[in-house]
Amino acid sequence: MNATYSIKDLELLSGIKAHTIRIWEQRYGLFNPERTDTNIRQYTDEDLKLLLNISILNSKGYKISKISKLDADQVSKETFKILNEHKSSDERIDGLKHAMLTFNESLFVKIINDDSFTAGFERTVEKLIYPFLKLVGELWHTGAITPLHEHFASALIRQKLVVAIDLLPVPKGVSSEGFILVCPEGEMHEIGLLYANYIIRSRGVFTLYLGTNVPATDVLKVWETSGIENILINIVVNNNKLNDFVKTLYDQMSENDKMYLTGSQIDKLMIDNDLSNAQHLKSVKELIEEIEKRKLH
């Protein structure tokens, strides 16, 4: 069953103003939306795909009068040629958005692979993937995309991070200078934690990756028995258990232990709790600096 979109949805997803879409519709016959009983336009998945392709061609200098003479397949082929070039950062992000909205896995993966080859994996994550995820979040909050779109993109990004981590050598033996990495109980967003794992391991430091949705009592047992001094907690979504999770671990810290907190919910968390000995890492650069400090101890 096809989804339906309002003209406002098309504006949010394509970046083309609703007024312009109406003009293209009336002057060039590009779309023929159905209308509700109250005369509201309703567009289909095919309409959205066509508009996304048209917006990309138009941004590259194709005149709408020329585009209107092409059929949907020709528009798609011309767009694919352009997306395979994706030279600027904005164009690559638009390419990922296009691939997500059309569930085009091959295009999504190709853009990331090509960028990684030319710029390196870390730069690709920070200059392409993270800005794209920010865009996805904005589209999500406006209701312009469905959970399926977000899950599709997140799963492919997660896969890329897992493969990149798997290619790194595993540091030998548990080290006190290593890091435990975990998301609290109720936290299922893993991309930030996976990238932290990649950053730390690529610097030759041992990591013990516990993953998402882990109860504090389980984390505490691992922290007490492993001898690892550093713990990194990534938090994206605030929930009722969050304060108890962090405080349970924080209250059991020894003199040599260090707690690092990353994610969008940390500022409020640190205000609500006395976490003076914990450190909020606000960037990858700060994480790398801390890794180097701990390695020197």
C-alpha positions as CSV (number, residue, x, y, z in Angstrom):
1,M,0.0,0.0,0.0
2,N,1.5,3.3,-1.1
3,A,1.9,6.2,1.3
4,T,0.3,9.5,0.6
5,Y,1.9,12.9,1.1
6,S,0.5,16.4,1.4
7,I,2.1,19.3,-0.6
8,K,3.7,20.4,2.7
9,D,5.3,17.0,3.1
10,L,6.7,17.3,-0.5
11,E,8.1,20.8,0.4
12,L,9.8,19.5,3.5
13,L,11.3,16.4,1.8
14,S,12.4,18.0,-1.5
15,G,13.2,21.6,-0.4
16,I,11.0,22.8,-3.3
17,K,8.4,25.4,-2.1
18,A,4.8,24.3,-2.3
19,H,4.0,27.3,-4.5
20,T,6.6,26.2,-7.0
21,I,5.2,22.6,-7.0
22,R,1.8,23.9,-7.8
23,I,3.1,26.0,-10.7
24,W,5.0,23.0,-12.1
25,E,1.9,20.9,-11.7
26,Q,-0.4,23.4,-13.5
27,R,2.0,24.7,-16.1
28,Y,3.9,21.5,-17.1
29,G,1.6,18.7,-15.9
30,L,4.3,17.0,-13.9
31,F,1.9,15.7,-11.2
32,N,-1.7,14.7,-11.2
33,P,-2.5,14.3,-7.5
34,E,-5.8,13.0,-6.2
35,R,-7.8,15.2,-4.0
36,T,-9.7,14.5,-0.7
37,D,-13.4,15.3,-0.2
38,T,-12.1,18.7,1.1
39,N,-10.1,19.3,-2.1
40,I,-6.7,18.7,-0.4
41,R,-4.0,17.4,-2.8
42,Q,-2.6,13.9,-2.0
43,Y,0.6,12.7,-3.6
44,T,2.0,9.2,-4.0
45,D,5.4,7.6,-3.4
46,E,6.0,7.9,-7.2
47,D,5.1,11.6,-7.1
48,L,7.7,12.1,-4.3
49,K,10.4,10.1,-6.1
50,L,9.8,12.1,-9.3
51,L,9.9,15.4,-7.4
52,L,13.1,14.5,-5.6
53,N,14.7,13.7,-9.0
54,I,13.4,16.9,-10.5
55,S,14.7,19.0,-7.6
56,I,18.2,17.5,-8.1
57,L,18.2,18.1,-11.8
58,N,16.8,21.6,-11.4
59,S,19.5,22.5,-8.8
60,K,22.2,21.4,-11.4
61,G,20.9,23.8,-14.0
62,Y,18.3,21.7,-15.9
63,K,15.4,23.9,-16.9
64,I,12.0,22.7,-15.8
65,S,10.7,23.1,-19.3
66,K,13.3,20.5,-20.5
67,I,12.7,18.2,-17.5
68,S,8.9,18.2,-18.2
69,K,9.6,16.6,-21.7
70,L,11.3,13.6,-20.1
71,D,9.4,10.5,-18.9
72,A,9.9,9.3,-15.3
73,D,12.6,6.7,-16.3
74,Q,14.6,9.3,-18.2
75,V,14.4,11.7,-15.2
76,S,15.6,8.9,-13.0
77,K,18.5,8.0,-15.2
78,E,19.7,11.6,-15.5
79,T,19.4,12.0,-11.7
80,F,21.4,8.8,-11.1
81,K,24.3,10.2,-13.2
82,I,24.4,13.4,-11.1
83,L,24.2,11.6,-7.8
84,N,27.1,9.4,-8.8
85,E,29.2,12.5,-9.0
86,H,28.1,14.0,-5.7
87,K,31.0,16.3,-5.5
88,S,30.1,18.8,-2.7
89,S,29.1,17.9,0.8
90,D,25.6,19.2,0.4
91,E,25.1,17.2,-2.8
92,R,26.3,14.0,-1.1
93,I,23.9,14.6,1.8
94,D,21.1,15.2,-0.7
95,G,22.1,12.0,-2.3
96,L,21.8,10.1,0.9
97,K,18.5,11.7,1.6
98,H,17.3,10.7,-1.9
99,A,18.5,7.1,-1.4
100,M,16.8,6.9,2.0
101,L,13.5,8.2,0.7
102,T,13.5,5.8,-2.3
103,F,15.0,2.9,-0.3
104,N,17.9,2.7,-2.7
105,E,20.5,0.7,-0.8
106,S,23.1,0.5,-3.7
107,L,23.1,4.3,-4.0
108,F,23.3,4.9,-0.3
109,V,26.2,2.5,0.2
110,K,28.0,3.8,-2.9
111,I,28.0,7.4,-1.7
112,I,29.4,6.4,1.7
113,N,32.0,4.1,0.1
114,D,33.2,6.7,-2.4
115,D,33.5,9.3,0.2
116,S,35.4,7.0,2.6
117,F,37.8,6.2,-0.2
118,T,38.6,9.8,-1.1
119,A,38.3,11.4,2.4
120,G,38.9,8.6,4.9
121,F,36.4,6.9,7.2
122,E,36.6,9.4,10.1
123,R,36.0,12.4,7.9
124,T,33.1,10.7,6.2
125,V,31.4,10.0,9.5
126,E,31.9,13.5,10.8
127,K,31.4,15.5,7.6
128,L,28.8,13.4,5.8
129,I,27.1,10.8,8.1
130,Y,26.6,13.0,11.1
131,P,25.2,16.0,9.2
132,F,22.9,13.6,7.3
133,L,21.7,12.1,10.6
134,K,21.0,15.6,11.9
135,L,18.8,16.1,8.8
136,V,17.1,12.8,9.4
137,G,16.3,14.0,12.9
138,E,14.8,17.2,11.6
139,L,12.7,15.4,9.1
140,W,11.6,13.0,11.8
141,H,10.4,15.8,14.1
142,T,8.4,17.4,11.4
143,G,6.7,14.1,10.6
144,A,8.0,14.2,7.0
145,I,9.5,10.7,7.1
146,T,8.4,7.4,8.6
147,P,10.2,5.1,11.0
148,L,10.9,2.9,8.1
149,H,13.0,5.6,6.4
150,E,15.0,6.2,9.6
151,H,15.5,2.5,10.3
152,F,16.6,1.9,6.7
153,A,19.3,4.6,6.9
154,S,20.4,3.8,10.4
155,A,20.8,0.1,9.7
156,L,23.1,0.8,6.7
157,I,25.2,3.3,8.7
158,R,25.4,0.8,11.6
159,Q,26.6,-1.9,9.2
160,K,29.4,0.4,7.9
161,L,30.6,1.2,11.4
162,V,30.6,-2.5,12.4
163,V,32.6,-3.4,9.3
164,A,35.1,-0.6,10.0
165,I,35.5,-1.8,13.6
166,D,35.9,-5.4,12.5
167,L,38.8,-4.4,10.3
168,L,40.8,-2.9,13.2
169,P,43.2,-5.1,15.2
170,V,41.9,-6.1,18.5
171,P,44.2,-4.8,21.3
172,K,45.7,-7.7,23.3
173,G,44.5,-8.2,26.8
174,V,42.2,-6.1,29.1
175,S,43.9,-2.9,30.1
176,S,43.1,-0.6,33.0
177,E,43.5,2.3,30.5
178,G,40.8,0.8,28.3
179,F,37.2,1.9,28.0
180,I,33.8,0.2,28.7
181,L,31.2,1.5,26.2
182,V,27.5,1.3,27.0
183,C,24.1,2.8,26.4
184,P,21.8,2.8,29.4
185,E,18.7,0.7,29.9
186,G,16.1,2.1,27.6
187,E,18.6,3.6,25.1
188,M,18.5,1.9,21.8
189,H,20.4,4.4,19.6
190,E,23.8,2.8,18.9
191,I,25.5,4.8,16.1
192,G,27.3,7.3,18.4
193,L,28.5,4.5,20.7
194,L,29.8,2.4,17.7
195,Y,31.7,5.4,16.4
196,A,33.3,6.0,19.8
197,N,34.3,2.4,19.8
198,Y,35.9,2.8,16.4
199,I,37.7,6.0,17.5
200,I,39.1,4.4,20.6
201,R,40.2,1.1,19.0
202,S,41.8,2.9,16.0
203,R,44.1,4.5,18.6
204,G,45.2,1.1,19.8
205,V,43.2,1.3,23.1
206,F,41.3,-1.7,24.5
207,T,37.5,-1.4,24.5
208,L,34.8,-3.6,26.1
209,Y,31.7,-2.9,24.1
210,L,28.5,-3.7,26.0
211,G,26.1,-2.2,23.5
212,T,22.6,-0.8,24.1
213,N,19.8,-1.1,26.7
214,V,22.0,-2.5,29.5
215,P,20.9,-2.4,33.2
216,A,23.2,-0.5,35.6
217,T,23.6,-3.5,37.8
218,D,25.1,-5.5,34.9
219,V,27.4,-2.7,33.9
220,L,28.6,-2.3,37.5
221,K,29.5,-5.9,37.8
222,V,31.6,-5.7,34.6
223,W,33.3,-2.4,35.7
224,E,34.2,-3.9,39.2
225,T,35.6,-7.1,37.9
226,S,37.4,-6.0,34.7
227,G,39.8,-3.5,36.2
228,I,39.0,-1.1,33.4
229,E,39.1,2.5,34.8
230,N,37.2,4.4,32.1
231,I,33.5,4.1,31.1
232,L,31.8,5.9,28.3
233,I,28.1,6.3,28.4
234,N,26.2,7.5,25.3
235,I,22.7,8.9,25.8
236,V,20.4,10.1,23.0
237,V,16.9,9.8,24.5
238,N,16.0,10.9,28.0
239,N,14.0,8.4,30.0
240,N,12.8,7.8,33.5
241,K,15.6,5.3,34.3
242,L,18.5,7.5,33.1
243,N,19.3,9.4,36.4
244,D,19.2,6.2,38.4
245,F,21.5,4.4,35.8
246,V,24.1,7.1,35.9
247,K,24.0,7.7,39.6
248,T,24.3,4.0,40.4
249,L,27.6,3.8,38.5
250,Y,28.8,7.3,39.5
251,D,28.4,6.5,43.2
252,Q,30.6,3.4,42.9
253,M,33.5,5.1,41.1
254,S,36.9,4.7,42.7
255,E,39.6,7.3,42.8
256,N,41.2,6.2,39.6
257,D,37.9,5.7,37.7
258,K,36.7,8.1,35.1
259,M,33.2,8.5,33.6
260,Y,32.6,10.1,30.2
261,L,29.2,11.1,29.0
262,T,28.3,11.7,25.3
263,G,25.1,12.5,23.5
264,S,22.4,15.1,23.2
265,Q,20.9,14.7,26.7
266,I,24.0,15.2,28.8
267,D,23.7,18.9,29.8
268,K,20.4,18.4,31.5
269,L,21.6,15.2,33.1
270,M,24.6,16.9,34.7
271,I,22.5,19.8,35.9
272,D,20.0,17.5,37.6
273,N,22.6,15.4,39.3
274,D,25.9,16.1,41.1
275,L,28.3,14.6,38.6
276,S,31.3,16.9,39.2
277,N,33.8,14.1,38.6
278,A,32.2,13.0,35.3
279,Q,33.1,14.6,32.0
280,H,30.8,15.6,29.2
281,L,32.6,15.0,25.8
282,K,31.1,17.4,23.3
283,S,33.1,16.4,20.3
284,V,35.2,13.6,18.8
285,K,38.2,15.9,19.2
286,E,37.7,15.9,22.9
287,L,37.3,12.1,23.0
288,I,40.6,11.7,21.1
289,E,42.3,14.1,23.6
290,E,41.1,12.1,26.5
291,I,42.3,8.8,24.9
292,E,45.8,10.3,24.6
293,K,45.8,11.5,28.2
294,R,44.7,8.2,29.6
295,K,47.3,6.4,27.5
296,L,50.1,8.5,29.1
297,H,49.1,7.4,32.7
